[in-house]
Amino acid sequence: MHPSWIKEFWYLTGLVFISLIIGWMAGYPLLFVLLGTLGYLGWHIFNLIRLQQWLQAGKKFQPPVSHAAWGEVFNDLYRLQVRNRRRKRKLTRMLNHFQEATSALPDATVVLSTTGEIEWFNDAAQKLLGLRWPDDAGRRIANLVRHPAFIEFLATRDYSRTVELPSPANAGVLLATLIVPYGDEKRLLVARDVTRLHHLEQIRRDFVANVSHELRTPLTVVSGLLETLNDAAEECPPHWVRSLQLMQQQAARMQNIVDDLLMLSRLETGHEASTQSDIAVSDMLQGIVREAHALSGERTHRIQLDADANLWLRGNYDELHSAFSNLVFNAVQYTPADGSIHIRWFSDAQGAHLQVRDTGEGIAPHHLPRLTERFYRVDAGRSRQSGGTGLGLAIVKHVLNRHGAQLHIQSKLGQGSTFRCDFPTTAIVSAPLNRLAN
């Protein structure tokens, strides 16, 4: 027990004893004991009133002076109040530093509640998102930033991606927005000005598209002339024949690069929706497999197709044919002679999947993240010998993105590779009734 309460106990005991003696001398012992006890209780009530008045008066006033237990209570409360005051000042300084730091950020930063109401935002949010403080505090962000892509982004609650949208304050500014969940189901909205980056990317795409278009005509002329010269090879000096053949091969390779670049440019710049139709993927894959057998030639690869004939896909036929053929032809090019290639088209609860597995040499792990970059090659010398352009997987990635699908790559050196295209369930359509009847 605390010493102050022991002292308080002895105070009460002494008061009762003195009251009993005085009452015994006066002939009314119980009455004086009762009066002494009431006086003791009145003292506590008096100190309670003083405590309440001190707490209501505010932190600037010193605590009341008292004795025994009440003196300790007043002093302990005062010390606790001083510590809380210091802690509050420290937290206030930290909060001010945080607000100063976030206000200096060039990116718009908005703190959202669990239900999407605005709790706080920095100065950049006023400039980029058109928010006003304190008018917009407590309002739902969806009521202020009303772009359809952003509304869908909030509704799906898939915060693993970013969404680009024009700034509500300036339509000429393009913003890349992302949401970071934190704390007790709260969210941090971050919007970055990517106008310049988008402009540079557009310049790059336009440059590639224009150069590809400009190269197409002279390459067609050169290829035609080389073909004519090769047809008349018997009339040319013997030492020219090999040179003409090499020139024709390289011209064909350049033509393939230009064609792939043009297709990649169309995929990147095509904001309009591509022509959609119901595609019999099984029939498409059978045609690709026949082409793959022809490409394999004397290497006699074992190519196996396992496709669900009743599993159709909604999409653009030409784009998907290009993506699927790139995956299959890559497997043929990089699988040694007599190797096996297994192509599987199937569905499960997650959606539809195209899987291309080969028994090639495999790919080192550090190459996997960069395989879909344009012109990236694991083995540049071998890719050129096989006639590859280095754009196939970049085309595959863009085609899948346009169809809401994803590409997953698994590979180990010496154990082959597996390329899998995952399509959402919304892209799946049933085969027509007449096909099912057959």
C-alpha positions in Angstrom: 0.0 0.0 0.0 1.2 3.5 -0.8 2.6 5.4 2.2 0.1 8.3 1.7 -2.8 5.9 2.1 -1.3 4.4 5.3 -1.0 7.9 6.6 -4.6 8.5 5.6 -5.7 5.4 7.5 -4.0 6.7 10.6 -5.6 10.1 10.2 -9.0 8.4 10.1 -8.2 6.2 13.0 -7.0 9.1 15.1 -10.1 11.2 14.2 -12.4 8.4 15.3 -10.5 7.9 18.5 -10.5 11.6 19.4 -14.2 11.9 18.6 -14.9 8.9 20.8 -13.0 10.4 23.7 -14.7 13.8 23.4 -18.1 12.1 23.0 -17.5 9.9 26.1 -16.6 13.0 28.1 -19.7 14.8 26.8 -21.8 11.7 27.3 -22.6 11.3 23.6 -19.8 9.1 22.1 -21.7 7.8 19.1 -22.9 11.2 18.1 -19.4 12.7 18.2 -18.0 9.7 16.2 -20.7 10.3 13.6 -19.9 14.1 13.5 -16.2 13.3 13.1 -16.9 10.8 10.3 -19.2 13.4 8.5 -16.4 16.0 8.9 -13.9 13.6 7.3 -16.3 12.8 4.5 -16.9 16.6 4.0 -13.2 17.1 3.7 -13.0 14.5 0.8 -16.0 16.1 -0.9 -14.3 19.5 -0.6 -11.2 18.1 -2.2 -13.2 16.5 -5.0 -14.8 19.8 -5.8 -11.3 21.4 -5.8 -10.1 18.7 -8.2 -13.0 19.2 -10.6 -12.5 23.0 -10.6 -8.7 22.6 -11.3 -9.3 20.2 -14.1 -11.9 22.5 -15.7 -9.7 25.5 -15.2 -7.1 24.3 -17.7 -3.5 23.2 -17.8 -2.0 26.7 -17.0 -3.1 26.6 -13.3 -1.1 25.0 -10.5 -2.7 22.1 -8.6 -4.4 22.8 -5.3 -2.4 22.4 -2.1 -3.6 19.5 0.1 -2.3 16.9 2.5 -2.0 13.1 2.8 -3.6 11.1 0.0 -5.1 14.1 -1.7 -1.8 15.9 -1.9 -0.3 12.9 -3.6 -3.3 12.7 -6.0 -3.0 16.4 -7.0 0.8 16.1 -7.5 0.5 12.8 -9.5 -2.1 14.3 -11.8 -0.1 17.4 -12.3 3.0 15.4 -13.2 0.9 13.3 -15.6 -0.5 16.5 -17.1 3.0 17.9 -17.6 4.2 14.7 -19.3 1.1 14.7 -21.6 1.7 18.3 -22.4 5.3 17.6 -23.5 4.2 14.6 -25.5 1.5 16.6 -27.2 4.0 19.3 -28.1 6.3 16.7 -29.5 3.5 15.1 -31.5 2.4 18.5 -32.8 6.0 19.3 -33.9 6.1 15.9 -35.7 2.8 16.5 -37.3 3.8 19.9 -38.5 7.1 18.5 -39.9 5.1 15.8 -41.7 2.6 18.3 -43.2 5.5 20.6 -44.3 7.2 17.6 -46.0 4.1 16.4 -47.7 3.1 19.9 -48.7 6.5 20.2 -50.4 6.0 17.0 -52.5 5.3 17.6 -56.2 2.8 14.7 -56.2 -0.8 15.2 -55.0 -1.3 13.3 -51.8 -4.8 12.7 -50.3 -5.6 10.8 -47.1 -8.9 8.9 -47.5 -11.1 7.3 -44.8 -12.3 3.8 -45.1 -15.4 5.0 -46.9 -13.6 7.3 -49.3 -14.0 10.7 -47.5 -11.2 13.2 -47.7 -9.4 13.7 -44.4 -6.4 15.7 -45.5 -4.5 16.7 -48.7 -1.4 18.6 -49.6 -0.9 21.7 -51.7 -0.1 19.7 -54.9 -3.6 18.1 -54.6 -5.1 21.6 -54.8 -3.2 22.3 -58.0 -3.5 18.9 -59.7 -6.8 17.6 -58.5 -8.6 20.9 -58.0 -9.3 20.3 -54.3 -10.0 23.2 -51.9 -9.3 23.3 -48.2 -11.3 23.2 -46.0 -14.3 23.1 -48.3 -13.6 19.6 -49.6 -12.7 18.1 -46.3 -15.1 15.3 -45.4 -16.4 15.0 -49.0 -16.1 11.7 -51.0 -13.3 11.8 -53.5 -15.5 10.0 -56.0 -17.8 13.1 -56.0 -14.9 15.4 -56.9 -12.8 13.3 -59.3 -15.5 11.9 -61.6 -13.4 10.4 -64.4 -15.0 7.0 -65.3 -11.6 5.1 -65.2 -11.0 6.5 -61.7 -14.5 5.6 -60.5 -14.0 2.1 -61.7 -10.6 2.0 -60.1 -12.1 2.9 -56.7 -15.0 0.4 -57.1 -12.8 -2.6 -58.0 -10.4 -1.9 -55.1 -7.6 -3.4 -57.1 -4.8 -1.2 -56.0 -2.0 -3.1 -57.6 -2.2 -1.0 -60.8 -2.2 2.7 -61.6 -4.8 4.6 -63.6 -4.1 7.5 -66.0 -6.6 10.3 -66.3 -6.7 14.0 -67.2 -6.4 16.5 -64.3 -9.8 17.8 -63.1 -8.1 21.2 -62.7 -6.4 21.3 -66.1 -7.4 19.0 -68.9 -4.0 19.4 -70.5 -2.3 17.7 -67.6 -2.2 13.9 -67.5 -2.1 12.2 -64.1 -1.0 8.7 -63.0 -2.9 7.8 -59.9 -2.3 5.0 -57.4 -3.8 4.1 -54.0 -1.8 2.7 -51.1 -3.8 1.1 -48.3 -2.4 1.6 -44.8 -3.4 1.6 -41.2 -6.9 0.7 -40.1 -8.4 0.3 -43.6 -7.4 3.8 -44.6 -6.0 4.7 -48.1 -3.5 7.2 -49.4 -4.2 8.6 -52.9 -1.1 9.7 -54.8 -1.4 11.5 -58.2 1.7 12.3 -60.3 2.0 14.6 -63.3 3.1 12.4 -66.2 2.3 14.8 -69.0 5.9 15.2 -70.1 6.7 11.5 -69.8 3.6 10.7 -71.8 4.6 13.3 -74.4 8.1 11.9 -74.8 6.6 8.4 -75.1 4.2 9.6 -77.8 7.2 11.2 -79.6 9.0 7.9 -79.4 6.1 5.9 -80.7 5.5 8.4 -83.5 9.1 8.3 -84.5 9.2 4.5 -84.6 6.0 4.4 -86.6 7.1 7.1 -89.1 10.5 5.5 -89.6 9.0 2.1 -90.1 6.6 3.5 -92.7 9.4 5.3 -94.5 11.5 2.2 -94.5 8.8 0.0 -95.9 8.8 1.3 -99.4 12.6 1.3 -100.1 12.8 -2.2 -98.5 10.0 -3.4 -100.8 11.9 -2.1 -103.8 15.2 -3.5 -102.6 13.7 -6.9 -101.9 12.0 -7.0 -105.3 15.2 -6.2 -107.1 17.2 -8.8 -105.1 14.5 -11.4 -105.9 14.8 -10.6 -109.6 18.6 -10.8 -109.4 18.4 -14.1 -107.6 16.0 -15.5 -110.2 18.6 -14.7 -112.8 21.5 -16.0 -110.8 22.8 -18.1 -113.7 23.5 -14.9 -115.6 25.5 -13.4 -112.7 29.2 -14.0 -112.0 29.5 -17.0 -109.6 31.1 -14.9 -106.8 27.9 -12.7 -106.8 25.5 -15.5 -106.0 26.3 -15.9 -102.3 26.3 -12.2 -101.8 22.9 -11.8 -103.4 21.5 -14.6 -101.2 22.8 -13.0 -98.1 21.5 -9.6 -99.2 18.1 -11.1 -99.8 18.1 -12.8 -96.4 19.0 -9.6 -94.6 16.4 -7.6 -96.6 13.7 -10.2 -95.6 14.9 -9.9 -91.9 14.6 -6.1 -92.1 11.2 -6.4 -93.6 10.1 -8.6 -90.7 11.4 -6.1 -88.2 9.6 -3.2 -90.0 6.3 -5.3 -90.0 6.7 -6.1 -86.3 7.4 -2.4 -85.5 4.4 -1.3 -87.4 2.2 -3.8 -85.6 3.7 -2.8 -82.3 3.0 0.9 -83.1 -0.6 0.1 -83.9 -1.0 -1.8 -80.6 0.5 1.0 -78.6 -1.3 3.9 -80.3 -4.6 2.3 -81.0 -6.9 3.9 -78.4 -10.0 2.9 -80.3 -11.5 -0.5 -79.6 -10.2 -3.3 -81.9 -12.7 -5.3 -83.9 -14.0 -8.0 -81.6 -15.5 -11.4 -82.6 -16.0 -14.9 -81.2 -12.9 -16.9 -81.9 -12.6 -20.6 -82.2 -9.2 -20.8 -80.5 -8.8 -24.5 -81.1 -9.1 -24.0 -84.9 -6.7 -21.1 -84.8 -4.1 -23.2 -82.9 -4.4 -26.1 -85.3 -3.4 -23.8 -88.1 -0.5 -22.4 -86.1 0.7 -26.0 -85.3 0.7 -26.8 -89.0 2.9 -23.7 -89.7 5.1 -24.7 -86.7 5.7 -28.2 -88.3 6.7 -26.5 -91.5 9.0 -24.1 -89.6 10.5 -27.1 -87.7 11.5 -28.8 -91.0 14.3 -31.3 -90.6 14.6 -30.7 -86.9 11.5 -32.9 -86.4 10.1 -31.4 -83.2 7.3 -33.3 -81.5 4.6 -30.8 -81.3 1.5 -31.8 -79.3 -1.8 -29.8 -79.2 -4.3 -30.3 -76.4 -7.1 -27.8 -77.0 -10.7 -27.6 -75.7 -12.7 -27.2 -78.9 -15.7 -25.8 -77.0 -13.7 -23.0 -75.3 -14.0 -19.9 -77.4 -12.7 -16.4 -76.8 -14.0 -12.9 -77.4 -11.3 -10.8 -79.0 -9.5 -9.6 -82.1 -8.6 -12.5 -84.3 -5.5 -11.0 -86.0 -4.0 -9.7 -82.8 -4.5 -13.0 -80.9 -3.2 -15.0 -83.9 -0.1 -12.9 -83.9 0.5 -13.4 -80.2 -0.2 -17.1 -80.1 2.0 -17.8 -83.2 4.8 -15.8 -81.7 4.8 -18.0 -78.6 4.7 -21.2 -80.6 7.2 -20.2 -83.2 9.6 -19.0 -80.4 9.3 -22.5 -78.9 10.2 -24.0 -82.2 13.2 -21.7 -82.8 14.7 -22.2 -79.4 14.1 -25.9 -78.9 16.8 -28.3 -80.1 16.2 -30.9 -82.8 13.9 -33.8 -81.7 12.7 -31.8 -78.7 9.1 -31.6 -77.7 6.6 -28.7 -77.6 3.3 -29.1 -75.8 0.5 -26.5 -76.5 -2.5 -26.6 -74.2 -5.7 -24.5 -74.4 -7.9 -25.0 -71.3 -10.1 -23.2 -68.7 -10.6 -23.2 -65.0 -12.3 -21.1 -62.3 -9.8 -18.3 -62.9 -10.4 -18.0 -66.7 -9.0 -19.3 -70.0 -5.3 -20.2 -70.4 -3.0 -20.9 -73.3 0.2 -22.7 -72.2 3.2 -23.4 -74.4 5.8 -25.6 -72.9 9.1 -26.6 -74.5 12.1 -28.7 -73.7 14.6 -26.1 -74.9 17.7 -24.8 -73.1 15.7 -22.6 -70.7 16.3 -19.0 -69.7 18.4 -17.7 -66.7 16.3 -16.0 -64.0 17.8 -12.6 -64.4 16.6 -12.4 -68.0 12.9 -13.2 -67.3 11.8 -9.7 -66.1 13.1 -8.1 -69.4 11.9 -10.7 -72.0 9.0 -8.6 -73.1 11.1 -5.5 -73.7 11.5 -4.7 -77.4 14.7 -5.9 -79.0 15.8 -7.6 -75.8 17.5 -10.9 -76.5 18.9 -13.6 -74.2 21.4 -14.7 -76.9 21.7 -11.9 -79.5 23.8 -14.0 -81.9 21.5 -17.0 -81.9 18.4 -14.8 -82.2 19.8 -13.2 -85.4 20.8 -16.6 -86.8 17.3 -17.8 -86.3 15.8 -14.7 -87.9 14.2 -13.4 -84.8 13.4 -9.7 -84.6 13.4 -9.3 -80.8 9.9 -7.9 -80.9 7.7 -11.0 -80.6 7.2 -11.1 -76.8 6.7 -7.3 -76.8 3.9 -7.8 -79.3 2.5 -10.7 -77.1 2.5 -8.5 -74.0 0.7 -5.6 -75.8 -1.9 -7.9 -77.4 -2.7 -9.5 -74.0 -2.9 -6.1 -72.3 -5.5 -5.1 -74.9 -7.5 -8.2 -74.1 -7.3 -7.8 -70.3 -4.9 -10.8 -70.1 -1.5 -11.4 -68.6 1.6 -13.3 -69.6 3.5 -15.5 -67.1 6.9 -17.0 -67.8 8.5 -19.9 -66.0 11.9 -21.2 -67.1 15.0 -22.9 -65.7 18.3 -23.5 -67.5 18.5 -26.9 -69.0 14.8 -27.7 -68.2 12.9 -25.7 -70.9 10.4 -22.9 -70.6 6.7 -22.4 -70.1 4.8 -19.4 -71.4 1.2 -19.0 -70.2 -1.4 -16.5 -71.3 -4.2 -16.0 -68.7 -7.5 -14.6 -69.9 -10.2 -13.4 -67.5 -13.5 -15.3 -67.4 -15.3 -12.3 -69.0 -13.4 -13.0 -72.2 -14.7 -16.6 -72.5 -17.7 -17.3 -74.8 -19.4 -20.6 -75.5 -19.1 -22.4 -78.8 -22.1 -21.8 -81.1 -24.8 -24.4 -80.9 -24.1 -25.7 -84.4 -20.5 -26.4 -83.4 -21.6 -28.2 -80.3 -23.9 -30.4 -82.3 -21.1 -31.4 -84.6 
